[in-house]
Amino acid sequence: MKSGQKSKAVNNSARGMIALVLVSVLSVGLIIRLFGIQIVNGDEYSAKVESQQLSDTEISAGRGTIYDANMNVLAQSASVWLVYINPSKINSIEDETRRETVREIVVSGLAAILDMDEDTIRGYTEKNYSYQLVKSAIEKDTRDSILAFIDEYASREGDDQVDLSSIVCIDPDTKRYYPYSTLASTVIGFTGTDGNGLAGLEYYYDDILTGVSGRTITAKDGTMSVMPNQYETIYEAENGTSLVLTLDIYIQHILEDVLSEALEDTGAENVYGIVMDVDTGAILGMVSLPDYDLNDPFTIYSEQLQEAYAEALEDTELDDDDETKTKSYYQNLQWSNRAVVNTYEPGSVFKVITASAAIEEGVADLNTQYYCSGVIEYATRSIHCWKSGGHGSETFVDLLKNSCNPFAVTLASYLGTDVYYDYFEAFGFTEKTGVDLPGDFTPTAGVLYMSRDDFSYSDLASYSFGQSFQVSPLQMITAISAVANGGYLMTPYIVSKLVDDDGNTVSETEPTVRRQVISESTASIIRECMEEVVSSGTGKNAYVAGYHVAGKTGTSEKLTEGDEEVYIASFCGFAPADDPEISIIIIVDEPEGEHGGGAVAAPLAGEIFEQVLEYLGVERSYSDSELELLVDSAPSLVGLTVSEARTEVSDSDITLRVIGDGDTVVAQCPEAGREIPSDGIVVVYTESDYTSQEVTVPDFTGYTVSEANKLALSSGLNIRISGSSANSGTVYAYKQSIDAGTTVEMGEIITVYFKTTVDVSD
C-alpha cells in the first residue's frame, strides 16, 4: 500500500472511531435524558400531557339550604349558568380577516347580552387559552339570549355563517338567594362570588354548607376539540348539608318591626334585641339594626349609614385606597351582629345578679330592710341613687322594683369581693357564651372587666349596679334566662339540626347546661321581685295585660371623647313570670331625648312580649280590673232585627250605631268575636246595598286613656289599649297601630300604646 493511501485509511479509521464515540456519547445522553423524563420526572410530564389531552371541568356542589324553625327557606342556592369562551379556537383561524371578523362577532354579541365592556371581552379573546370565564351566575333569560345568538350565526349562509358553539359555551352554575332580603340579615350572613360564606351563619357553617364539588373529565383531540361522550368521565358533586335554625321568622318579623320603628322614633345609633327560649337557650329571634339586603350585601343599605359614609367622604380628601377602606368600614358596620359582638355596660339590669347572689348566700331575704337617702359612702366614694333624694324605707323587693343603687352596693358589701366575683364568673361573664355564631368573643380580664386579683371594693360597688365593666347582650340574656329557668346557665344556640338532601336528620343540637348558678328557691324569689319591677316599678312600661311579665330596666352612660352625654337604654326580662317560656333583651344605643331604660326600652319589650306570647299561643289570664278596663267581645248581630240588636247590647256599655232604614242587620263592624273596649262601639248596616261608612283616624298621641277612649267614641272608632295603662296613674298615648289621617271603616279597632314617664328613669 502506498504511503498516501495508508495515511488516508488511518484518517478514515480515526474519523470512524470519533464518530462512534460521539454516537455513543449521544446515545448515553439520550438514554440518561429519557430516564430522567420517563422515570425521574415521569409523573410531571405525564401530568402535562394529560392536561393538554384532557378537559377537566368542575361541577359545582349545591350549597346547603338554611331554614327557619318552621322550614321556611331563608337561604337557598338556585340554578344559574356561567358563560365562558375558548379563545384558542378564535386565534387558531389561519385567515386573519376571518379571525378578526369572528373575534368582533363574539365581542359585540356578548358585550350586548351580558352588559359588559367590549374591551374587557376583547382582551379575553386575545388570550391563548382553551377556557376563559366571561361571566358567572347569569339567569335563564340571559342564557336563552346567548343560545339564540349562537343559533343565529349558525343558521346564516355563506361567509356569514359562523360556528360559535365551540367558541362560546355555557355551563351550569349556582347562585345564592335570600327570599326575605333583609330579614335576619346580620344572623344569616351571605356568600361571596366564589360561593364561600363571608358573614353570619354562611361563614360559621361554611364547611358544612359547601359540600364537595364534582368533575367532568373529557378527552380532547389534536385540535383541542372535545371528543365523543365515550371518552367522558363524570364524578358527581355531593351537595352540602342544610341547616334548620331555632329562629322563627314570625318572631323575627315581630322583633324587627318593633325595633325598626324604634330606631326611627328614637334617633338611636343602633337598636338590637334577642328573644330566647329560657329552658333550652335556643335563639328564637335576633335583630341588629341598621341591617342590610342579603341579596345585595355590598351596598350600604340604611339611610343612616349612607349619610355617615357620605359625611366621611366629605370630611377629608381621600385617595382611592382610603375611600375603599372607608366604604369597607361602613359595610362591616352594617354586617355586624351587634347582639353578639358588641359590648356595653349593662347598668341596673345587673342588679338581678347582685340580688340573686345575696339571696343564694343568705345575706338577705325578702324581709331585709334598707333606707335610701339618695347617696351612700363606700370605698372612699360617694355613690348616688338615680332618684334624687332617694327612695326612703325599702324592703328587698324594692331593690329591683325601685332600681336602688345604694341598696345594691350595700348587699354587695355583705357578700365581699371574693364571693361576689364567684357569682360574676358563675353567671358566665368571664367566658364565651358558646353560641354557634361568629363573633362570640372571649372576654378579656383587664380590658372588659377586672381580674379577680385586681377586683377591689371600689369595683365591687360599681359592679353591683352594672357599671365599670362590659358584657355582650347575649351574655346578659343568657344570665337572666338562668334566673327564669330555675338557676341553670344554658349554652345559647341557633342551629337546631343538620339535614341532608333528602331531609334526613344528620345531627341534632341538644340543649346544654353549663352549670347551675343559683337554686330554684332563689330563682323563684328573684322572679317574683322582677315581676314587681314590671307591675309597679321602673319597668312598668313593659306591662302587658293578661300576661305576667318580669324584667329589669337599665341605663348606662357611654364613654365619649367629648363632653357629650350619650346613653344606652336597656330592658331584659321574661314571661310568663310564673312559668317562664321566653326571655327578651332590648338595647337602644344612644337614643335622642329620653334615655332611661324604663322610658325607652321597656315599652318596646312590652310590645314584643304581647305579640310573641300571642303567637306562641300562651293563654292570657286577666285580672278582674284588667277585664273591666280592657276587653269585651263584639256581639254577633248579623241576622237580628234592629230591635233585637239593641236588646242584645242593652246589658253592656257598648254603643250601637245603626246605618240604613232596613229592619234587619246585614253587616257589622267590628265583626263578631273581635275584642273591643267594654264601652266600645258597634256599627250595623240594615240595607243589602249598603256602603261602608268611613271615618278619619285621629291622632291619639299625648292623650290619657280616658281621653283617648272619648276621642275614639266621638270619631266612631274603637281603641284597643296596650301598654302600662292598667297599672299606673299618669300615662299617655305614644303610638297607634293606624296612622292619624288614615281613612278606615267606622267601628274599626285601633291599637293605642300607652306609657308613663313617672319613676321609669332607670
Buried (B, 14 or more C-beta within 10 A) or exposed (E): EEEEEEEEEEEEEEEEEEEEEEEEEEEEEEEEEEEEEEEEEEEEEEEEEEEEBBBEBEBBBBBBBBBBBEEBBBBBBEEBBBBBBBBBBBBEBEEEEEBEBBBEBBBEBBBEBBEBEEEEBBEBBEBEEBBBEBBBBBEEEBBEBBBEBBEEBEEEEEEEEBEBEBBBBBBEBBBBBBEBBBBBBBBBBBBBEEBBBBBBBBBBBBEBBBBEEBEBBBBBEEEBEBBEEEBEEEEEBBBBBBBBBBBBBBBBBBBBBBBBBBBEBBEBBBBBBBBBBBBBBBBBBBBBBBBBBBBEBBEBBBEBBBEBBEEBBEEEEBEEEEEEEBBEEBBEBBBBBBBBBBBBBBBBBBBBBBBBBBBBBEBBEEEBEBEBEBBBEBBEEEBEBBBEEBBEEBBBBBBBBBBBBBBBBBBBBBBBBEBBBBBBBBBBBBEBBBBBBBBBBEBEEEEBBBEBEEBEBBBBBBBBBBBEBBBBBBBBBBBBBBBBBBBBBBBBBBBBBBBBBEEEEEEEBEBEBBEBBBBEEBBBBBBBBBBBBBBBBBBBBBBBBBBBBBBBBBBBEBEEEEEEEBBBBBBBBBBBBEEBBBBBBBBBBBBEEBBBBBBBBBBBBBBBBBBBBBEEEBEBEBEEEBEEBBBBBBBBBBEBBBEEBBEBBEEBEBBBBBBBEBEBBBBBBBEEEBBBBBBBBBBBBBEEEBEBBEBEBBEBBEBBBEEBBEBBBEBBBBBBBBBBBBBBEEBBBBBBEBEEEEEBBBBBBBBBBBBBBEBBBB
